[in-house]
Amino acid sequence: MKKILFGLFLLGTTLTVWAQPPAGDAKPGDFYGEKVNPEGALALVDVVSKVKGGSDFADVKIVATVKDVCAKKGCWLKLELPQGEEVMVKMKDYGFFLPLAAKGKKVVIDGEAKLKTTSVAELKHYAEDAKKSQAEIDAIKEPQKEVRVTAKGIVIAQ
């Protein structure tokens, strides 16, 4: 019985340690995932307007400022748009994570951009990850159509 309890304790501790976003200062030039050449990156507002107009981008480089990073693992981030809007970015195949220090930094993302309908369950999950209040989570009642970016790689620009 002691061995089982010790094993469960060890497993819980290991999972807790692994569930942390990567450490790091997110300094200019640091990259996560595949290396990204920032040349030719498009402004986020331009990409969003084209995607909302019906164009998907299978391979695009986007320059934007990070508004928020998943506090649990660094597994998603939100990019700033004017008027308080934001764009959700997820990492391709859950293959890399971004440190919390990337919040407020300018980044260049290499990936795919398309229009997606996000389910209520997924929206509530992101709200929980962002440590929103229970009232804010409960207020989510409808799916949301949004521009979604799937990143292959991210480099800190500034």
N, C-alpha and C positions, 0 to 999 in steps of 0.2 A: 504494500500500500504506500509506503514511504517513497519507493522508487517511482511509482505512478505519479504521486503528487509532485515530486521533484521534477520529473519529466515535463509535467504540465506547466510548472513554474518556469522552467527553462524555455519551453516553447513560447509562453506568453512574453517573457522578457525579450527573446529574440525577435518576435513579431513587432513588439513595441519599438525596438531599436531600428528595425528595418523600415518602419512606417514613418520615418522622419524625412523631411526634404534634405537634399544633399547640402552639406556644409559648404560655405564659400562666400566670397565677397562679391561675386558677379562683377568683376573688373572688366573694363574695356578690353576686348580681344578674347575673353573667355568664351569657349563654345561648349554646347551641350548637344548630344546627338551627332549627326554628321557635320563636318566642317562646312561653313557657309562663307562664300565670297560675297561681300556686301554690295559689290558693283552691280548696278542696274536694278536695285531694289525700288519698288513702287511704294508710294505713300498709301497708308491704310485706307484713307477716305476714297482714293481712286479705285482701289480694288473692291471695296464694299459697294460703291455705286455701280460698278460693272457687274458684280455678282447679282445685285438686286435687279439689274436690268436683264438678267437671263444668261450671263456668261459665267461659266465655271472655269476655274484655273487649275489644270492638272499639275502644273509646276510653276510656282511664282515665288518671287522674293519680295517680302513686305518689310518696310521700316515703320516702327511704331513705338509708343511708350507703354510699358507694362503698368497696368492699373492695379492688378491683384494677382497673387499666386496662391495656389492651393496650400493651405497651412498644414495639411496632414502629410503630404508626400511631395508636393511640388509637381504634381501630375497634370495640372492644367494651369492656364493663366488667362487673364482677361486683358485686352488691349484697349486703350483709351480712344474714343471718338469724340468729336465735338457734341455739345448739348447733353453730356452725361451718358451717351450711348457707349456700348462696349461690344467687343468681339471676343468670343470664346476660342481658345486655342487648346487643342489636345495634342499629346505627343503620339506619333505614329507607333503603333503596336505596343504602346505603353513602354517604349524602349529607353527612355531617359527622363530625367526630372530636372526641374529648375530650382535653384535655391531661393529662399524667401528674400534674400538681399537684392534680387532682380527687380523687386517692386520699385517703380518710379524711374527705372532705367530705360534708355532707348535701346531697342534690339532690332536685329534683322533676322527674319524667319524665312527659311526655305521650306516650302510645303505646298499644300493643296488648299484652295479656297472654294467653297460652294455653299449654296443655300440649303439649310436643313431644318426640319421640324423637330424640336426637342420636346420630349414627353414631359408630363407633369412629374413623374417619378424621378427622371433624370434632373430636372430643374430643382426639385426638393433635395436631391442628393448633393448637388453643387452648393445649395444654400447651407446645408449642414456642414459641408467641408469648409465653407467660408465663415463658419461660426455665426450665422445669422440667428436672430432670436426666434423662438418657437412661433411667435405671432407672424413674423415675416414668412416663415416656412409654410405655415397654415394658410397664408394668403395666396399661395400659388395654386391656382385652380384650372388654368388652361395651358395647353401646349404653346410653345412659342416658335415662330418661324424666324430664323436668324442666320447670319453668315457665320460659318464655322470654318476654322482653319485647322488642318492636320499638319503638324510640323515634323519634318524629317531632321531638321537641325536649327539651332538658334545660336547666334553670336551676340554678345553684348557690345553695342556700338558706343554708348556713352554712359 
